[in-house]
Amino acid sequence: MKNQIILSLLIGLLVLFSCGTKTEEASLPMKVAEAYGFDQFEALKSIAYTWNVQVEPEKVVTRDWKWNIKERTVYYADADTSYTYSLDLNADEMPPADKGFINDKYWLMYPFQLVWDEGYSYSVEEAVPAPISGEISTKMIVVYNNEDGYTPGDAYDLYLDENYFIKEWVFRRGNGPDGNAFTWENEKEFQGVKFATEHKNAAGLRFIWFTNITVE
């Protein structure tokens, strides 16, 4: 009888413990980041890529980047110049290229920015048609504060599939009511990390794309 009482107490404690240690579900931004391999990012040393944008029907502008993650330096090159700078410089010491680095990195790595960035809030709407494809999606509306970054107060509408991949997004400057929609497609995996390498506009024309991606 004594052993039965002890066994019952142990079972009760185990049940109580298991109830008290229930794992908290990840937030939607974290689920998006994890879908693209965020848990593998810490092992990376550097990411290099060429950012391409079709600014006119016959004109493509390119920028080359290499982000040395561990060293916290960025290499930049365009048609006219090239240099390397430190991400630890004071804000007033940052070179002009840093604005481009932030912009281009958002087009390639925005799923991870959802974890790295602070100073934003988000809301979620279910069963929303994506603006280009019309496919039913989960819409996550991300609004940045009016203090941080080069363009504070901006907003992004992300249209997610059932696996938390971004299929389309709309950038709205200053959280204005209107913005242009672009696709997120042609995902490629590097060292366990996935990037969407092409973004097309509503007319199906490739607007921004990435080449020469190297991950170490």
C-alpha positions, 0 to 999 in steps of 0.5 A, a space after each residue: 500500500 505504501 509503495 502504491 501511494 508513493 507511485 501515485 504521488 510520483 505520477 501526479 508530480 510528473 503530470 504536474 511537471 509536464 503541464 507546467 513546462 509546456 513549450 511556448 509556440 514560436 511567433 509568426 515572424 520566427 516561423 517565417 525565419 525558421 522556414 528559410 533556415 534561420 537555425 543554420 545562419 549562426 554557422 555562416 561566416 560570410 555571404 556574397 552576392 550580386 544585386 541586380 535591378 531592371 531600372 529601365 527596359 534596356 538598363 540593369 544596375 548591379 551592386 556586388 556585396 560580401 558581408 563578412 558576418 563574423 568580422 562585421 565588415 561589408 565589401 561593396 562594388 559597383 561600376 565606379 568604385 569599391 571599398 570595404 567598411 565596418 558595420 561598427 562605425 558610428 551612424 555619422 561615419 557610415 559610407 553612402 553604400 550602407 543604405 544600399 546594403 540595407 536595402 539589398 539585404 532586405 530583398 534577399 534576407 528579409 525573413 531573417 530581418 524579422 528576427 534581427 530587427 527591433 522597433 516594429 509591430 505586426 498584425 495578421 489577417 487570415 485567408 487574404 488573396 495575394 495581390 498578384 496571384 490571387 492565391 489565398 494567403 496569410 497576410 502579415 503586416 509589418 510596421 516599423 517605428 518612426 525612429 530607427 533605420 534609414 527610412 523609419 515608419 515604413 511598412 511591409 505586407 507579407 503574403 505567406 503560404 502554409 509553410 510560412 514562405 513569403 510568396 509576395 510582398 508589398 512595400 509601403 513607404 511611410 506606412 502609406 495606403 499604397 505600394 507595389 507588389 512583387 513576388 518572392 520566388 526561385 528559392 535556392 538553398 546554400 548551407 542550409 539557408 534558403 533565399 528567394 533569388 527573384 522578384 517579379 512585378 505584377 506584369 510578370 517582369 523580373 524587377 530584382 534578382 540575385 546572382 553570384 551567391 556564395 555562402 561560406 
